[in-house]
Amino acid sequence: MAEGGSYWVAVLVGGGVGFFIVVVLNHFLPLLFKGGNVPKGTFGWPLLGETFGFLKPHSSNSVGAFLQHHCSRYGKVFKSHLFFSPTVVSCDPELNYFILQNEGKLFECSYPKPIHGILGKVSMLVAVGDTHKRLRNAALSLVTLTKSKPEFLNDIETIALQILDSWRNKPQVIFCEEARKFTFNVIVKQVLGLTPQEPETLKILEDFLTFMKGLISLPLYIPGTPYARAVQARSRISSTVKAIIEKRRSRRNDDDDGNSKKSSDFLEILLSVDTLSEDEKVSFVLDSLLGGYETTSLLMSMVVHFLSHTPAALQHLKQEHQNIRSMKQKHDPLDWEDYKKMNFTQNVINEALRYGNIVKFVHRKALKDVKYKVYEVLNISLYALSSSQDPTCKKFTPFGGGSRCCPGSDLAKVEVAFFLHHLVQNFRWNTDEDQPIAYPYVEFQRGLVLRVDPCSETTM
């Protein structure tokens, strides 16, 4: 018995030593980079590296203490150890632009594996190569066909007016919640043709909120954890979307007389796309919901926060929209020509994107050793940080760049612009000092509470 006990003790000790050696090798072998001018930096703790410091919350209009310290000590490009991988971090706008423009040639999208588990294998966000190209081409086609359509623009304006009308008897609103409600209702209507009142909409929203909570949680698939619940929620959303697709396909087959009015949403067009599999179509719908919900609503919140602290910009914006409205009858809907006149509105949106730094970083992997200026970016994980560049500069890339530039960026800007058109003409507001914080994704700690007061003369 004693000998058996000693044996298992030896096994445990040996296993422990072996595990320790693996951890140490994983951590320190990257230090043995061969040749070249490898970026300076440190790998921090074994295994965990500097991940906690990198993710430490900070004001979104700054790069945070971690990057400030590392950039001042090592330069704008430095090595680190993040998310269990040796990493090169770039805060150099020129290098970041170079990386984005060489997608699929020198660099490749490389999000952590748990993200693949929650988004799905054929999500456009994680897909690479031909799969990504097919999905992106489909997305660009849909956006091009949709963005200036009167039906789409009318849906945006109608939903915006419904949200704002609900504020009439409220002394205050939690704007982040209102913005999410607006963007979700718009994207569900545009993608699936569903109104807010339909049972499928409520079902998708409930599961989608669970999905979003798990998207940025600790990636442990243990029953009851936010991550596990998110994976399960995605499966339920997929089932719901598949049922909607089958219902729509059946209706199309029954409408063979050609007299029935067809829907003008994404799904109607998507059903005619032969280059995508059924799973890819379902994943495309979920990607559209994700892209059209969180980041667009956050952009709206950043714009309102920015305007709250910049009275001159707010007054200029209000004057631009009053001028547009003066050229129309009181209840005439906005159209694409009106949108093209919203030049200062575009400046406000760009400034909010720059100021808010909504997407702090992107994940890329060098496909081979790359030499750029004095740096050698080796074949390891790389994080290219978004930066607060002048919005007129080509290196200002809040929607990404190259072949991964967000295909729905124009739709997001239209939504924000149309909402602002009615907001600034119908309400005055003020807010508490609720600063946007990066966690690492940006959020307002109190949800951006607005005290609202309807204007005496309205356009609603």
C-alpha positions as CSV (number, residue, x, y, z in Angstrom):
1,M,0.0,0.0,0.0
2,A,2.8,2.3,0.9
3,E,4.6,1.5,-2.3
4,G,1.4,2.1,-4.3
5,G,1.0,5.4,-2.5
6,S,4.6,6.4,-3.3
7,Y,4.0,5.5,-7.0
8,W,1.0,7.8,-7.3
9,V,2.8,10.5,-5.4
10,A,5.6,10.2,-7.9
11,V,3.1,10.3,-10.8
12,L,1.4,13.4,-9.5
13,V,4.7,15.1,-8.8
14,G,6.1,14.1,-12.2
15,G,2.9,15.3,-13.9
16,G,3.0,18.6,-12.0
17,V,6.6,19.1,-13.0
18,G,5.8,18.3,-16.6
19,F,2.9,20.7,-16.6
20,F,5.1,23.4,-15.1
21,I,7.7,22.8,-17.8
22,V,5.1,23.1,-20.5
23,V,3.8,26.4,-19.0
24,V,7.3,27.8,-18.8
25,L,8.2,26.7,-22.3
26,N,5.0,28.2,-23.7
27,H,5.8,31.4,-21.9
28,F,9.6,31.8,-22.5
29,L,10.2,30.1,-25.8
30,P,8.8,33.1,-27.7
31,L,11.7,35.1,-26.1
32,L,14.0,33.1,-28.4
33,F,13.0,35.0,-31.6
34,K,15.6,34.6,-34.3
35,G,17.3,37.6,-35.7
36,G,15.9,40.9,-36.8
37,N,14.8,43.9,-34.9
38,V,12.0,42.3,-32.8
39,P,9.8,44.8,-30.9
40,K,10.8,45.4,-27.3
41,G,8.5,44.4,-24.5
42,T,7.8,41.9,-21.8
43,F,5.7,38.7,-21.5
44,G,4.7,39.2,-17.9
45,W,3.5,36.2,-15.9
46,P,3.7,32.7,-17.2
47,L,0.5,31.6,-19.1
48,L,-1.6,34.6,-18.1
49,G,1.0,37.1,-19.4
50,E,-0.3,40.7,-19.3
51,T,-3.9,40.0,-20.2
52,F,-5.4,41.4,-17.0
53,G,-3.5,44.7,-17.4
54,F,-4.5,44.9,-21.0
55,L,-8.2,44.5,-20.2
56,K,-8.2,46.9,-17.2
57,P,-11.1,49.3,-17.6
58,H,-10.3,52.9,-18.6
59,S,-11.9,55.9,-20.1
60,S,-12.7,55.2,-23.8
61,N,-11.3,58.5,-25.0
62,S,-7.8,57.4,-23.9
63,V,-5.7,54.3,-24.6
64,G,-5.6,53.4,-20.9
65,A,-2.7,53.1,-18.4
66,F,-1.5,49.8,-19.8
67,L,-0.9,51.1,-23.3
68,Q,0.4,54.5,-22.1
69,H,3.0,52.8,-20.0
70,H,4.1,50.3,-22.6
71,C,4.2,52.8,-25.4
72,S,6.3,55.2,-23.4
73,R,8.7,52.4,-22.3
74,Y,8.9,50.3,-25.5
75,G,7.5,52.4,-28.3
76,K,4.3,52.2,-30.3
77,V,4.9,48.6,-31.3
78,F,5.8,46.1,-28.6
79,K,5.7,42.5,-27.7
80,S,3.5,41.0,-24.9
81,H,1.7,37.9,-23.9
82,L,-2.1,38.2,-24.2
83,F,-5.0,35.7,-24.2
84,F,-2.5,32.7,-23.8
85,S,-0.4,33.7,-26.8
86,P,2.8,35.6,-27.5
87,T,1.7,38.8,-29.1
88,V,2.8,41.9,-30.9
89,V,0.7,45.0,-30.0
90,S,0.7,47.9,-32.5
91,C,-0.4,51.4,-31.6
92,D,1.2,52.7,-34.8
93,P,-1.4,54.0,-37.2
94,E,0.8,53.3,-40.3
95,L,1.5,49.7,-39.3
96,N,-2.2,49.2,-38.5
97,Y,-3.2,50.5,-41.9
98,F,-0.6,48.2,-43.5
99,I,-2.0,45.2,-41.6
100,L,-5.6,46.0,-42.6
101,Q,-4.7,46.5,-46.2
102,N,-2.8,43.1,-46.4
103,E,-5.6,40.9,-45.1
104,G,-5.3,37.5,-46.6
105,K,-1.9,38.2,-48.0
106,L,0.4,38.7,-45.0
107,F,-2.1,38.7,-42.2
108,E,-5.3,36.8,-41.3
109,C,-8.2,37.3,-38.9
110,S,-7.4,35.2,-35.8
111,Y,-9.9,35.6,-32.9
112,P,-9.4,33.4,-29.9
113,K,-10.9,29.9,-30.3
114,P,-13.7,30.4,-27.7
115,I,-15.0,33.2,-29.9
116,H,-15.4,30.7,-32.8
117,G,-17.4,28.5,-30.4
118,I,-19.9,31.3,-29.7
119,L,-20.2,32.9,-33.1
120,G,-20.2,29.7,-35.1
121,K,-17.7,28.3,-37.6
122,V,-19.1,30.1,-40.6
123,S,-19.6,33.6,-39.0
124,M,-18.3,36.3,-41.3
125,L,-16.4,37.7,-38.2
126,V,-14.2,34.7,-37.9
127,A,-14.3,33.1,-41.4
128,V,-11.2,33.4,-43.6
129,G,-10.3,32.8,-47.2
130,D,-13.0,32.0,-49.8
131,T,-15.7,31.6,-47.1
132,H,-15.2,35.1,-45.8
133,K,-15.1,36.4,-49.4
134,R,-18.5,34.8,-50.3
135,L,-20.1,36.1,-47.1
136,R,-18.7,39.6,-47.5
137,N,-19.8,39.8,-51.2
138,A,-23.3,38.8,-50.2
139,A,-23.3,41.4,-47.4
140,L,-22.0,44.2,-49.8
141,S,-24.7,43.3,-52.4
142,L,-27.4,43.5,-49.8
143,V,-26.2,46.8,-48.4
144,T,-25.9,48.3,-51.9
145,L,-29.4,47.2,-52.8
146,T,-30.9,48.4,-49.5
147,K,-29.3,51.5,-48.2
148,S,-31.1,54.1,-50.4
149,K,-34.4,52.2,-50.7
150,P,-37.4,54.2,-49.6
151,E,-38.8,51.2,-47.7
152,F,-35.6,50.9,-45.6
153,L,-35.4,54.6,-44.9
154,N,-39.0,54.8,-44.0
155,D,-38.6,51.9,-41.6
156,I,-35.7,53.7,-39.9
157,E,-37.6,56.9,-39.5
158,T,-40.8,55.3,-38.4
159,I,-39.0,53.3,-35.6
160,A,-37.1,56.4,-34.6
161,L,-40.3,58.4,-34.2
162,Q,-41.9,55.6,-32.2
163,I,-39.0,55.6,-29.8
164,L,-39.0,59.4,-29.4
165,D,-42.8,59.6,-29.1
166,S,-42.5,57.3,-26.1
167,W,-40.4,59.9,-24.3
168,R,-43.2,62.5,-24.3
169,N,-44.3,61.8,-20.7
170,K,-41.0,60.7,-19.3
171,P,-38.8,63.0,-17.2
172,Q,-35.7,61.0,-18.1
173,V,-34.6,58.0,-20.2
174,I,-31.7,55.6,-20.0
175,F,-30.4,56.4,-23.5
176,C,-28.3,53.3,-24.0
177,E,-31.4,51.1,-23.5
178,E,-33.4,53.3,-25.9
179,A,-30.6,53.2,-28.5
180,R,-30.4,49.4,-28.3
181,K,-34.2,49.1,-28.6
182,F,-34.1,51.3,-31.7
183,T,-31.2,49.5,-33.5
184,F,-32.6,46.1,-32.7
185,N,-36.0,46.9,-34.0
186,V,-34.5,48.4,-37.2
187,I,-32.2,45.4,-37.9
188,V,-34.8,42.8,-37.2
189,K,-37.3,44.6,-39.5
190,Q,-34.7,45.0,-42.2
191,V,-33.1,41.5,-42.0
192,L,-36.2,39.3,-41.2
193,G,-39.1,41.6,-41.9
194,L,-40.4,41.3,-38.3
195,T,-42.1,44.1,-36.3
196,P,-41.4,44.6,-32.6
197,Q,-44.8,43.2,-31.7
198,E,-44.4,39.8,-33.3
199,P,-43.7,36.7,-31.1
200,E,-40.5,35.8,-33.0
201,T,-39.1,39.2,-32.4
202,L,-39.4,38.9,-28.7
203,K,-38.0,35.4,-28.7
204,I,-35.0,36.4,-30.7
205,L,-34.4,39.5,-28.5
206,E,-34.5,37.4,-25.3
207,D,-32.0,34.9,-26.7
208,F,-29.9,37.6,-28.3
209,L,-29.4,39.5,-25.0
210,T,-28.2,36.2,-23.4
211,F,-25.9,35.8,-26.4
212,M,-24.5,39.3,-26.0
213,K,-23.8,38.8,-22.3
214,G,-21.7,35.7,-23.0
215,L,-19.9,37.1,-25.9
216,I,-17.4,39.0,-23.7
217,S,-17.5,36.6,-20.7
218,L,-14.9,34.1,-19.4
219,P,-15.0,31.4,-22.1
220,L,-15.7,28.4,-19.9
221,Y,-18.3,26.0,-21.2
222,I,-19.7,25.0,-17.8
223,P,-23.5,24.7,-17.4
224,G,-24.9,27.9,-16.0
225,T,-22.0,30.2,-17.0
226,P,-22.7,33.2,-19.3
227,Y,-20.6,31.6,-22.0
228,A,-22.4,28.3,-21.9
229,R,-25.8,30.1,-21.9
230,A,-24.7,32.2,-24.8
231,V,-23.7,29.2,-26.9
232,Q,-27.1,27.7,-26.2
233,A,-28.8,30.9,-27.0
234,R,-27.1,31.1,-30.4
235,S,-28.4,27.6,-31.1
236,R,-31.9,28.6,-30.3
237,I,-31.6,31.8,-32.4
238,S,-30.4,29.6,-35.3
239,S,-33.4,27.3,-34.9
240,T,-35.8,30.3,-34.9
241,V,-34.1,31.8,-38.0
242,K,-34.2,28.4,-39.8
243,A,-38.0,28.2,-39.0
244,I,-38.5,31.7,-40.4
245,I,-36.5,30.9,-43.5
246,E,-38.6,27.7,-44.1
247,K,-41.8,29.7,-43.6
248,R,-40.7,32.4,-46.0
249,R,-39.5,29.8,-48.6
250,S,-42.8,28.0,-48.4
251,R,-44.7,31.3,-48.9
252,R,-42.6,32.1,-51.9
253,N,-43.3,28.7,-53.5
254,D,-47.0,29.2,-52.9
255,D,-47.0,32.7,-54.5
256,D,-46.4,31.3,-58.0
257,D,-49.1,33.5,-59.5
258,G,-46.7,36.5,-59.3
259,N,-49.4,38.8,-57.9
260,S,-48.4,38.7,-54.2
261,K,-46.2,41.6,-52.9
262,K,-42.8,40.4,-52.0
263,S,-40.9,41.5,-48.9
264,S,-37.9,43.9,-49.4
265,D,-35.8,42.7,-46.5
266,F,-32.4,41.0,-46.5
267,L,-34.0,37.6,-46.1
268,E,-35.9,37.8,-49.3
269,I,-32.8,38.6,-51.2
270,L,-30.7,36.1,-49.3
271,L,-33.0,33.3,-50.3
272,S,-32.0,33.9,-53.9
273,V,-28.3,33.7,-53.2
274,D,-27.0,30.4,-54.5
275,T,-23.4,30.8,-53.3
276,L,-24.2,30.4,-49.6
277,S,-25.2,27.2,-47.8
278,E,-28.1,27.1,-45.5
279,D,-25.9,27.3,-42.4
280,E,-24.1,30.3,-43.9
281,K,-27.4,32.1,-44.5
282,V,-28.4,31.5,-40.9
283,S,-25.0,32.7,-39.7
284,F,-25.3,35.7,-42.0
285,V,-28.6,36.7,-40.3
286,L,-27.0,36.4,-36.8
287,D,-23.9,38.4,-37.9
288,S,-26.3,41.1,-39.2
289,L,-28.1,41.2,-35.9
290,L,-24.8,41.5,-34.0
291,G,-23.3,44.1,-36.3
292,G,-26.5,46.2,-36.5
293,Y,-27.3,46.1,-32.8
294,E,-24.5,46.7,-30.3
295,T,-21.9,48.8,-32.2
296,T,-24.6,51.0,-33.8
297,S,-26.4,51.7,-30.6
298,L,-23.1,52.4,-28.9
299,L,-22.3,54.9,-31.6
300,M,-25.6,56.6,-31.0
301,S,-24.8,56.9,-27.3
302,M,-21.4,58.3,-28.0
303,V,-22.9,60.9,-30.4
304,V,-25.4,62.0,-27.8
305,H,-22.8,62.1,-25.0
306,F,-20.5,64.1,-27.3
307,L,-23.2,66.6,-28.2
308,S,-24.2,67.0,-24.5
309,H,-20.8,68.4,-23.8
310,T,-20.4,70.4,-27.0
311,P,-23.2,73.1,-27.2
312,A,-21.7,74.7,-30.3
313,A,-21.7,71.4,-32.2
314,L,-25.2,70.7,-31.1
315,Q,-26.5,74.1,-32.3
316,H,-24.7,73.6,-35.6
317,L,-26.2,70.2,-36.0
318,K,-29.7,71.4,-35.1
319,Q,-29.4,74.2,-37.7
320,E,-28.4,71.7,-40.4
321,H,-31.5,69.6,-39.8
322,Q,-33.8,72.5,-39.5
323,N,-32.6,73.6,-43.0
324,I,-33.3,70.2,-44.4
325,R,-36.8,70.1,-42.8
326,S,-37.6,73.6,-44.1
327,M,-37.3,72.3,-47.6
328,K,-40.0,69.7,-47.0
329,Q,-43.6,69.5,-45.9
330,K,-44.0,68.9,-42.2
331,H,-44.7,65.2,-42.3
332,D,-42.8,64.3,-45.5
333,P,-40.4,61.4,-44.9
334,L,-36.7,61.7,-45.2
335,D,-35.1,60.3,-48.3
336,W,-31.6,59.6,-49.6
337,E,-31.1,63.1,-51.0
338,D,-31.8,64.5,-47.5
339,Y,-29.2,62.1,-46.1
340,K,-26.6,63.3,-48.6
341,K,-27.1,66.9,-47.3
342,M,-26.2,65.9,-43.7
343,N,-22.6,66.9,-44.0
344,F,-22.0,68.3,-40.5
345,T,-23.9,65.2,-39.2
346,Q,-21.2,63.0,-40.8
347,N,-18.6,65.1,-39.0
348,V,-20.3,64.6,-35.7
349,I,-20.5,60.8,-36.3
350,N,-16.9,60.6,-37.2
351,E,-15.8,62.6,-34.2
352,A,-17.9,60.4,-31.9
353,L,-16.1,57.3,-33.5
354,R,-12.7,58.9,-32.9
355,Y,-13.5,60.1,-29.4
356,G,-15.2,56.9,-28.3
357,N,-12.8,54.4,-29.7
358,I,-15.7,51.9,-29.8
359,V,-13.7,49.0,-31.2
360,K,-10.4,49.1,-29.3
361,F,-8.5,46.4,-31.1
362,V,-8.7,43.7,-33.7
363,H,-7.1,40.3,-33.8
364,R,-4.8,39.4,-36.6
365,K,-2.2,36.6,-37.2
366,A,0.9,37.0,-39.3
367,L,0.8,34.3,-42.0
368,K,4.6,34.5,-42.3
369,D,7.4,36.6,-40.8
370,V,6.8,40.2,-41.9
371,K,9.3,43.0,-42.0
372,Y,7.8,46.5,-41.8
373,K,10.2,49.5,-41.4
374,V,12.4,48.7,-38.5
375,Y,10.1,46.0,-37.1
376,E,9.9,42.3,-37.7
377,V,6.4,41.1,-37.0
378,L,6.9,37.3,-36.6
379,N,4.4,34.5,-37.3
380,I,2.5,35.0,-34.0
381,S,-0.7,36.6,-32.8
382,L,-0.9,40.3,-33.3
383,Y,-3.3,42.9,-31.9
384,A,-3.7,46.1,-34.0
385,L,-5.1,48.8,-31.8
386,S,-7.6,51.3,-33.2
387,S,-6.4,54.9,-32.7
388,S,-7.7,58.4,-32.3
389,Q,-6.7,59.7,-35.7
390,D,-8.0,62.7,-37.6
391,P,-11.3,61.6,-39.2
392,T,-10.1,63.0,-42.6
393,C,-7.0,60.8,-42.5
394,K,-7.0,57.6,-44.5
395,K,-5.6,55.8,-41.5
396,F,-8.8,56.7,-39.5
397,T,-10.4,53.2,-39.7
398,P,-13.2,53.0,-37.1
399,F,-15.0,50.5,-39.3
400,G,-11.9,48.4,-40.0
401,G,-10.1,48.4,-43.3
402,G,-9.2,46.4,-46.4
403,S,-11.3,43.3,-47.1
404,R,-12.7,43.3,-43.6
405,C,-14.1,46.9,-43.6
406,C,-17.5,46.7,-42.0
407,P,-20.0,46.2,-45.0
408,G,-22.8,47.7,-42.9
409,S,-21.1,51.0,-42.0
410,D,-23.3,53.1,-44.4
411,L,-26.5,51.6,-42.8
412,A,-25.2,52.4,-39.3
413,K,-24.6,56.0,-40.3
414,V,-28.0,56.4,-41.9
415,E,-29.7,55.1,-38.8
416,V,-27.8,57.5,-36.5
417,A,-28.4,60.5,-38.9
418,F,-32.1,59.9,-39.2
419,F,-32.5,59.5,-35.4
420,L,-30.5,62.7,-34.8
421,H,-32.7,64.5,-37.3
422,H,-35.8,64.1,-35.1
423,L,-34.0,64.1,-31.7
424,V,-32.3,67.5,-32.0
425,Q,-35.5,69.2,-33.4
426,N,-37.9,67.7,-30.8
427,F,-36.0,67.5,-27.5
428,R,-33.7,69.3,-25.3
429,W,-31.7,67.2,-22.9
430,N,-28.9,67.2,-20.3
431,T,-27.0,64.3,-18.6
432,D,-24.9,63.5,-15.6
433,E,-21.2,62.9,-15.8
434,D,-21.4,59.4,-17.1
435,Q,-18.2,58.7,-18.9
436,P,-17.8,56.0,-21.5
437,I,-15.5,53.2,-20.1
438,A,-13.7,50.5,-22.1
439,Y,-14.2,47.0,-20.5
440,P,-12.6,46.4,-23.1
441,Y,-15.8,47.1,-25.1
442,V,-17.2,50.5,-24.4
443,E,-20.1,51.1,-22.2
444,F,-21.6,53.8,-19.9
445,Q,-21.7,52.7,-16.3
446,R,-25.1,54.2,-15.6
447,G,-26.5,53.7,-19.1
448,L,-26.3,57.4,-20.0
449,V,-29.3,58.8,-18.2
450,L,-30.9,61.8,-20.1
451,R,-33.3,64.3,-18.5
452,V,-35.4,65.1,-21.5
453,D,-37.7,68.1,-22.3
454,P,-39.9,68.2,-25.4
455,C,-39.5,71.3,-27.5
456,S,-42.5,73.6,-27.9
457,E,-42.4,73.3,-31.7
458,T,-41.8,69.8,-33.0
459,T,-41.5,68.1,-36.3
460,M,-43.1,64.8,-35.2
